[in-house]
């Protein structure tokens, strides 16, 4: 006859096994249904990035200022005042960032001429994204300060995110992860000539 203690032990073991089984089952469903979302579940670096757990070693925008425009640096254009670059962790294809060269976190400290130049690039960027990616709308905005959601609050940047009808799913809301129909490099190569043309013109 089994003792009370051993019965408890067996019940506990069964509970643990059931939990492990249901976790494995859930992961398999995730992989089958959302194969492209696997990075979120299997790439701890990305998870740590979206949870803002990665230590910031240097300012990525100041690094962008030093870099040459390329698919590697994600810099589309540097006109000597402003940088337009692709977001490495986009919410949608063609998610761009318009960044002043100066490492400045407060909009009131920004030079008026630089601010005007940022607006000019916002306008141009919208036009290029519309022409090249055929998007139907945009989200444009600045998260000013860490409490407002700025990932890099010390270096101001303007987001421009192209939108298409029906492009939303629940994933960005719960996991800050998005399925992208093309790679960053593919989008970069399509957009870059149009940005280069703007400075030559
Ligand atoms: Zn900076």
Boltz pocket constraint, residues with backbone or C-beta under 6 A from the ligand:
constraints:
  - pocket:
      binder: B
      contacts: [[A, 59], [A, 60], [A, 61], [A, 62], [A, 63], [A, 101], [A, 102], [A, 103], [A, 104], [A, 154], [A, 155]]
      max_distance: 6.0
